[in-house]
Amino acid sequence: MGHLDHAAFGWLTPVLSYLMACIGAALGLRCTVRALNATGRTRRNWLLTAASAIGTGIWTMHFVAMLGFGVTGTEIRYNVPLTILSLVVAMAVVGAGVFAVGYSRERNRALALGGLTTGLGVASMHYLGMAALRLHGSISYDPLLVALSVVVAVIAATVALWAGLNIKSPAAVAVASLVMGGAVSSMHYTGMFAVSVRVTPSTTSLPGASAMQFVFPLAVGLGSYLFLTSAFVALSPTAHERLASASAQQALQSGTAR
């Protein structure tokens, strides 16, 4: 068995990955709150932004954490199409859960269905990402820990969607995001502790791209997207602020007319 190192750079990758998960969760929750206070195309656009934020945050969390993953006796490379597919799956399935909650009239049933769908999507993203690994040897999993990681993913997704429906204030969203980030990180490391690797020494070159060639640049790009979108959402006025501004402008026009 090869020795697995989950933190080759010390606390750097676990802390950064947790931060990415928190930012994605916070942005997704704020966008969901905006969506629930909007209608028509505006609601759809906010829900799309929420889905992309949560999906991107989860994916970035996973692969930033994977930058610190190593196995003694073999290099690690990544299958590029599978890695990209894991990102698409994360966004698509999270989107299905967010839209179910955003448009359903029966919120409790939508919350249960959305949490289950999104949680399974998070788990699918994780294990698709793991399937993208290429190394000299074979990977096996502890079934009980895999099942536990899926349960954690479903619970985390359900809590996140519940928070989007019930938590409105920025301070409460910040606390919920820290909890959600911790839950997503817990799911990731539970899944990683399920992994065992049997190394087969070889001198042949592995197919795929190294983490620094592909995963790192993509994670930086998606992390930048999260930061920029967070700034946009923070600076854009809420429905209440737009209503207050319109009322103030109408009052000013009425005073000028007199």
N, C-alpha and C positions, 0 to 999 in steps of 0.2 A: 504493500500500500504506500502511495506517495503521501508525504506530509503536506497538509493544506495550510496555507497562511492566508487568513482573511483580512489582515491589516498590515500589508508589507510596508506601508508608509506611516505606521503608527496610527495615531488618532485622526490624521488628516482626512483620509477618505471616509471613515464613518461619520465624522462631524459634517463634512461637506455634503455627503449624501443625505444626511438627516436635514440639513438646511434646505436642500433642493426639494425634498418631500414637503417640508413645511411651507415653503414659498408657493409651490404648486397647489397645495391644499388651501392656503389663505386666498390666493387669487381665484381659485375655483369657487370657493364659498362666497366671496364677495360678488363674483359674476352671477352666481345662482340667486343671491339676494336681489341683485339688480333685475334679473330676469323675471322673478316672481312679482315685481312691482311694475312690469312693463307688459305690453300686449303686441300682438302681430309680429311683424318682422323684427322689431327691436328685441322682443323676448327671444326669438329664435337666435339672433346674433349673440346675445349674452350667453345663452345656453351653449352655443358652439364654442365661444371663448372659454367658458367654464370647463367643457369637456377637453379642449386642447390643453388647458392649463393643468388640470389634474392628471391627464394622461402623460403629458410631457414631464411633469414633476415626478411621477412614479417611475417612468422610464429612466430619467436622468439620475434619480436616486439609485436605481439598480446598477446602472453602468458606471457611475462614479464610485460606488462601493466596489464594483468589480475591478476597477483600476488597482485596487489594493489586494486583489486575489492572486495567489500564486501556488504552484504545486512543485515540490522538490523533484528534480530529475527530468523535467520537461518544460518546454516553453509553451505558451498559450497563444492561440490565434482565434480570430472570430470569422465565421461565415457571414459575409456582408449582407446578402439577401435575407437571411433569417433574422439578423439583427434589426434590419429595417422593418421586416414584417412584425417583429415584436413591438415596435413603436406604433405601427399602424393599428395593431390589435388593441394596444392600450388605449389609444384615442377613440377607436370605433366602439369598443365595448363600454368604456366609461361614458361616451356620448349617449349610448342607448339607455344607460341607467339614469343619466342626468335629464334626458328628454322625457323619460317615463315619469319622473318626479315633477318636472316642470309643467307638463301638460295634463296630467291625470287629475280627475276630479275626486277620486278616492285615494287620498294621500297615503293612508296606512298600507293598503295593498300595493300601491306604487312604490312605497318605500321598501317593502319586503322584496318585491320583484327587482327593483332597481339595485338594492344592496346585494342581492344574490348574483345578479347579472354582472355588476361592476366588480364584485369580489372575485368571481370566476375569471373575469377579464384580467384583473391584476395578477392572479395566479398564472393564467395562460401566458401573459407577457413575461413573467419571471422565468417560467420553464422553457418558453421559446428562446429567451435570451440564453439560458443555460444550454439548450440544444445547439446554439450557434457556436459553442466552444469547440475548438479543435486542439487536441493535445496528443502526446504519445502515450496511449493507454486507453482505458475504458472508465466510464463514469457509471456509478450505481447510486441508488437512493434508498434511504430508510423509509418504507411506506408510511409508518406512523407519523414521522416528522413531516413528510410531504402532506399528509392529510391535515395535520395540525396547522401547517402554513396556509393551506386553503381556507380553513376555518377562520384563522386570524385575518386573512384578506377579506372575507365576506363580512366579518364583524366590523373591520375598519371602514369598509366601503359603506356599510349601513349607517354607521355613526356619522360619517362625513355627510351623507345625504340628509340624515336627520338634522344635522347642524345647519345645512343649507336651508332647510325648511323652517327651522325654529329659532335660529340665532340671528339677530339683526345688528346688534351694536358692534362697532369695529373691535372693541376690547375683547368681547366674547368670541368673535371670529378668530382673533389672534390666539386665544387660549385653545380653542377647538383645533386650530391648525397645528399647534405644538403637539396636541394629543394625537391628531391624525398622522403627523409626521413620525411620531414614535411608533404608532401602530404599523405603518407601512414598513418602517425600518425593521420592526420586530418580525414581520412576515418574511422580509428578505433574508434575515440572518437565521430564522428558523429553517427556511428552505435551504440555506447554504450549509447548515449543520447536518442536514439530511444527506449531504453529498459525501461519497467515498470515491477515491480514484486509485485504480490499479495501474501503475506506470509500467509501460513496456519500452525500455531504452531503445532508442533508434537514432540514426544519424540523418535520416531522410528529412527533407524540409516539409513543414506543415503547410497546407493550403490556407487561404484566407489572409486577413489583415491583422497586424498586431494592434494592441490596445491604443498605443500612442499614434499609430498611423490612421486609425479610423474612429475608435470609440471616443478617445479624448477630444478630437476636434468637433465631433458631432455633439458631445455632451456640453462643450463650451458654447456652441451655437445655440443649443436648446436652452441652456441656462441663461444666455443673453436674452433670448426671447421672453423667458419668464420675468426677468428683471424689467425689461422695457414695457411689457404688457402690464406689469404691476404698476409702473409709473403712470401709464395711460389711464388705467382704471382709477388710481388714486386721485388723479387730476381731473377726471371727467365728472361733471355734476350729476348728482343723483336726481331721481324724479322729483323728490321733495324740494331739492335746491332749484331745479328748473321751474317748478311751480311758484316758489317764493320769488324767484327772479322775474318771472312773467307778471306776477301780481305787483311787484315793486315798479316795474316798467309801466304797467297800466296806470298805477296810481300817479306816477310822474307825468305821464301824458295827460291825464285828467287835470292835474294841477296846472300844467302848462296851457291847456286849452282855456282855462278860466282866466 
